Amino acid sequence: MEYGSSLKPLNRPFRGSAKGFKPVLLVLLFLQLGITGCSLESDNKIVAFAGSTMGTTFHVKYVSVDGVNSGEVERAAKAALDDVDLRMSTYRDDSELMQFNYLPINTSATVSSDLFELLQVSQYLSRISGGAFDVTVGPLVNLWGFGPEKHLNRLPSTDEVEKALLNVGFGYLSVDAKTNTLQKKRPIYIDLSAIAKGYGVDRVAADIETLGITSYLVEVGGEVRMKGVKVDGTPWRIGVERPTLDQRRASIIISAEDRGIATSGDYRNYYEVEGKRYSHTIDPRTGYPIDHNLVSVTIIDESTALADGLATLFMVLGTDEGIQVANSENIAAYFISKTHDGFAYHATPGFKQYVLNTLE
């Protein structure tokens, strides 16, 4: 996939994440994640650790390497996640992102390469989707009760939605690639929840690779990256969850070497008012939560960050338009749609190569 002429070649895969993201875990990890000590590894085995970060959880599994201390790997992973949180969270006033959100209009700000890189990718996704993906959707996310202040005790009025829309639009954010500076033309509020978990996955993967780890599975809040094989020579595997609330089981099992996998869905993160469900995914073009039959979409891409953003983009577009765009752009995508008697499943040609088993 081409990223557009404005996006320079990157020194590493897209890296980063933020707090308070989609708390929906749509990917089922196979094998229990055991915890090992922080000793110097002398023989190859699977090492695993887990924890909390950015309002969600993370898991890391990797094949040990002679001479690489497991404690050092764990510290590197946690440091990467802490750094991303400090740069991109909307849940902490001291984050680099929130400092930009607080700036008055027409004020330029030079930002870190990580934050700038992620905003470049976001602008690209906005352009190719005609605004279906837009990180300036923050005012609407907060208005509908899915931001840091959580749910409201009432639905927003039409006037409130229209007022919030006045400050939503990726065209109001200026991104200068020559100077790594940002400028806003209106009092926009950037929310990176639709892309930054995947960025965090890529950041952890890159940082543990610098320590010599070559076979691993990294997961943050449901977004995954895998590389290499396990000790027994078999590939890492994950299951994409069937979108039901009564039980958690996979619809397919996939494996994707040196790829990022991201899933977006609306069947766990929503609230109901007078019997109507309101999804956490907001269409930035209309100002309202999505309301169609697409309940889950999984994307596989070289960049977990880009996969994360594309998954959200397709959730906004819906089933028919999403499949059309995915096929035309050769995107590896797996759509699950609600039907009158269950679910319909559609995998694009690019996605099918990663499917090991179909369980439906």
N, C-alpha and C positions, 0 to 999 in steps of 0.2 A: 504494500500500500504506500502511495506517495503522501508525504506530509505537507506538501505545498512549498512553494518557493521561499516563503518567509521563514521557514523553519530550518535552521542551520543543522548540519550533521552534529550528532551528539557525541560527547566524549565517552558516554556510557549509556546503557538503556535508561529509559525514563525512571526516575527515582522519586518517591515521596508519599505523604498521607496526612490526615488530620483527624480531629476528634469529633465524635458524635455522628459518625456515618451510619449508613444503612445498617441497622442492627439485625438484619436478616441474614442468617447463615444458610446459604443455598447450596453449599458444597459440602458433601460428607467425606471426611478424610478416612481412608482405610488404614487399619492397624492402630492400636492404642499408642499414645504418645507417652512413653516412659521417661522418667527423669534420671539422668546419670550424674555422677559426681564431677568435680572440676579437676580431674587428674590428667596427667600427661598420657595421651592415648598411645599404647604400644602395639595394639593389633586392631584390625579393621572391624568395626561394629557400628550399629546404628546408635547415634546419640540423639537425644531429644530434650527439648525444654519448651516451656510455655509460660504465658503470663498475660497481664492486662495492659492495654495501651489504647490511647485515643478513644476511650469510651467503648471499646470492644475488646476482643482477645486476639492473641497471636500464638502460633505454633511453629516450631522449627524442628525439622528432622534432617540429619545428614549422616553420611558415612564418614567415620573418623579417618584421619590421616596421621601416619606416624610422625611424631614430633610436633603436632598441633594440639595445643592445650584446649580442652573443651570449655574451660572457664573463660578463656580469651574469646572464643567464638561467641559464647553467650553474651559477654559484655559488649562485643562489637555490634551484635544484633540489637540489643536493647538501646545502645547509644544511638544507633541509626534511627530507631523509632522515636526516641526522645527528641532527637534533633528535628525530625520531620514535624512532630507535634508542635515544637516551639516555633517553627516557621509558618505552619499552615492551619492551625486550629482556630475555629471560631468560638471555642469554649474557654479560651483564656485571653484576657485583654492584652497580655504582653507578647502575644505571638506576632511575628513579622506581618502576617496577613492582616490581623486586626489593626495593627498600627497604620497600615495603608487604608483600611476601611474607614478609619477615623479622620483621615486627612480631608481638608476642604477641597472642593473642585478646583481644577486647573493647577493643581500642585503636583510637580514631578517628584518621583521618589525612585532612587536607585535601590534595587532589591537583590537578594542573593541569587546566584545562578540556578539553584534548585527551584525556588519559587518562580523565577522568570521562565525557566524551561517549562514548567507545568502550565503556566498561563499561555505560553505559546501554543502548546498542544491543545489547550482548551479553546483558544481562538480558532484554531484550525477546525476542530470538531463543530464549532458554531457555524463557521462558514459553509462547510459541506452539508450541514443539516438545515440550513435556512433558519437557524435560531432554535431548533428543537433541543439542542444542547446549549446551555448558557450558564456560565458560572456566576453571572450577575443576578441570578434568580434568588439570591439570599433574602431580599425583602419579602418575597412571596413565601419562601420556606418558613420564615419567622411568622408571617401573618397567618398561615394555616396551622401553626402550632407544632412544626417539626424541627424547629431550631433550638437554640440553647434554653429558651423559656418554656419549651414543651407545649402541651396541648392547651388550647383556649377553652373557656367554658361556653363558647358559642361559635357559630360559623361567621367568617368575615362577610360583610355586606358587599354588594356589587360596587358601591362607591369606594370602599376600602381596597378592593382588588384593583380597580381602575387607577386609583391613586398610587398604589404600589408599582403598577406596571409602568408608570411614568419614569421610574428610575431603574428599569430592567431593560437591558439590551447590550449585547457584546460590543456593539459599535460605540458605546459610551466609554469603553476602555481602550486607551491608546498604549500600544506595546512597541517600544523602540529597541530593536535588536542590536543596534550599533552601540548603545550605551547601557543596556540592561535597565532601562527606566520605564516606569509606568506613569500614566496620567489619566485621571477620570474627568469626563466632560459633564457628568451629573453626579449627584451624591449616591453612587452605586455602592452595593454591599456584596462583596464576593464571597461565595460559599463553595468550597472545593470538595464537598462531600460526595460528589458524583464521579470523582476521578482519583482522589488522593490516597485512598486505601491501596489501590494498585500501585501507586507511586511508592508507597512505603514498602510493599513487597519487593519491588525492584531494587530499592535502596539496600534492604537487608541482604538480598541475594548478592549484589555487587560487593558489599563490604565483607561478607564472609568468604567470597571468592578470593579477595586479596590476601586472605590468610592461608589459602591453599585448599579450601574446600571445593571439590569439583562435583560432588553428588549430593543433592539436597532437595527438600521440599519445604517451601516457606509459605505460610498462610497468615493473613491478617484480615480478620472480620469476614472471611469467606472468599477472599481473593487469593489466588494461589500461583506460585511459580515452581516448576520442577526441572531438575537437570540431572543427568547421569542415571545410574542404576543402583539398586540396593546391593547389599553384601552378597546375596545369592544370585546376582546377575539379572534379576527381574526388574522391570521398569516401575517407577513410582506410579500409583494409580489413585484416582479420586472418583467419586460418584456424584453426579448431578442430581439433586434432590427432586423427587416428584412433589409438585406443589399442593400438598394436602396438609391439613392441620391436625388430623387425628393420629397420624403416624408418620415417622420419618424414614423413608426408604428411597433408594436411588432409582432413577428411571434409566440411566445409562452409566457405564463405567468408561472413563477415558484416560488416556495417557498422552502427554504432549512434551516431547523432549525439548528442553531449553526454550520453553514458551510460558507466557502468562495466561492465566485463565480467570475470567471474571464473570460473575453472575449477578444480574439485577432482577428483582421481583417485587411484587406489591402485596403478596398474600400473608405476610407476617407483620409488616410495619404499616399499620393503618389505624383509623378509629372510625366508629360509627356514630351517627347522629340521626335519630328517628328512623332507624333501619337502613340508612344509606351509608355505604362504605366510602371513606375518603382516603385515597392512597397517599403515601409520603412522596411519591414522584409527581412533581408539579410541572405542567407544561408551561414553559416560560413565554410561549407565544400567546396563550390565552389567559394565564394567571390562575388556572384552576387545576386541581389534581386530575391525573389521567383517568379516563373512564372508557375502557375498551376491553376486549377479550384476551389480550396478551397478558399472561401472568408471570412469565419468567423468560429470560433470554440469557444464554451463556455465550461468551466470546473467547476465542483463542487467538493470541497475537504475540509477536516477538516482544512487545512491551506490555507488561501487566497494567501499567497506567493507561495506555491507549485502549486496551481491552475493557478496563473499568469504565472509561468514558463512553466507549461504543455501546456497552451494555445498557447504560442509562439512555443514550441517544435512541436506541431501538425501542426501549420501553415507552418512550414518549411517542415515537412514530406509530407504534401498534403493529399488529401482525402482518397485514398485507403490504403496507408500504415498507416495513422493516425488511421483510423477506426480499422484496424487489431490490431495495438498495443493497442488501448484503450480497445478493447474487451478482448484481451489476458491478460491484466493487471487489468481488472475490474475497469477501470476508468470511472467516470461519465462524459460523453462528448456529446456535441451536435454540429454536423457539418452542415454547410450550404455551398453547392457547386453550382457553376454556371453551367447551362446546356444551350443547344442551344435555349430553349424556356422559360427560367426562372431560377428557383432555385430548388435544391433537398435538402431534409432535412433528417438527420439521427441522431437518439438519441440512445446511447448505453443502454443496459438494466439497468445499474446502474444509468443512468440519468433520465430515464422515471419515476421513483418514485417521482421525484420532480416537475413534470409538472402538473399544475393545469388546464390549458386550452391551446388548440392549436387553433390559430387564422387563420392559412393558409387554 
